[in-house]
Amino acid sequence: IAVYLLSWICVAVIFGVFVLMSYTRDTYAAMQHLYYRVVQTAIIVLGVLVLILFLKFTKFQIIDIFTGLLAFIPTGWGLISIAQVIRPFIESTVVWGSVISVARLYEILLGVIVMAPVALLSWLPGFQEMQTRVLFNEGFSRGLQISRILAGKKTNTI
């Protein structure tokens, strides 16, 4: 139960920092950008200080950051889904803008997670031919010459 409660406290703190950054960006970024930079610096220094304290006084390791991120991905997605359900109640509050921002962040990150391996594999040599073979497997099995079809060359028929 303690781990579950700590994870929810962590989610609440992270969301609070996100709301604070959104508020300071909207309020101070245009006219008082120095104050906005001070808030950004304070949050970064506080985050690094907490990380150093965790590394020094607990059994925390760097790999635990990635494990925690993997654990919080479904939790954050669930919270976004819950926020969409209760949209009529929170749409008029400050929280709704942050929910939209977090949802966009999730969309971008999941797009990168899904599309980065596809892009990497498409650049590696040999995978283009394999992809063509998989896509046109039935044509290859029937003896069609796909390379001429893809190149757009006409056959010499009289």
Summary of the structure (lengths in Angstrom):
residues: 158
radius of gyration: 25.0
end to end distance: 79.8
largest distance: 83.4
contacts: 323
relative contact order: 0.06
helix: 82%
strand: 0%
